[in-house]
C-alpha cells in the first residue's frame, strides 16, 4: 500500500510518500505526477521518501521519472539515499549522451 499526500504553497509542491513503492501501488502516483507536470509551475517539486518502506524495480522507474522531471528529494534511509544517487547519476550520464 502507498499513501500519497500532496501539499502546496506559493513556492513548493511537496509529495509525501508513505509505504511501498511497488508495481502494485505506483499507478496512482505516476498518473498524478504526470498530471501535475503538464501544468506549468514555478514551484519546486519536493518528494519526501522518509516513510517509504520498500522500493521495487517499478518504484525505481517512477523515481527515475521524477528525477528526470527535476524533483528534489528528501530521504533519510541509507538504501534510499544510495538509490537516489544512482538514479541521478544515470540521469546525468543520459544527458551527456544526448
Rosetta blueprint (number, residue, H / E / L):
1 X L
2 X E
3 X E
4 X E
5 X E
6 X E
7 X E
8 X E
9 X L
10 X L
11 X L
12 X E
13 X E
14 X E
15 X E
16 X E
17 X E
18 X E
19 X E
20 X E
21 X E
22 X L
23 X L
24 X L
25 X L
26 X L
27 X H
28 X H
29 X H
30 X H
31 X H
32 X H
33 X H
34 X H
35 X H
36 X H
37 X H
38 X H
39 X L
40 X L
41 X L
42 X L
43 X L
44 X E
45 X E
46 X E
47 X E
48 X E
49 X E
50 X E
51 X E
52 X E
53 X E
54 X E
55 X E
56 X L
57 X H
58 X H
59 X H
60 X H
61 X H
62 X H
63 X H
64 X H
65 X H
66 X H
67 X H
68 X H
69 X L
70 X L
71 X L
72 X E
73 X E
74 X E
75 X L
76 X L
77 X L
78 X H
79 X H
80 X H
81 X H
82 X H
83 X H
84 X H
85 X H
86 X H
87 X H
88 X H
89 X H
90 X H
91 X H
92 X H
93 X H
94 X H
95 X H
96 X H
97 X H
98 X L
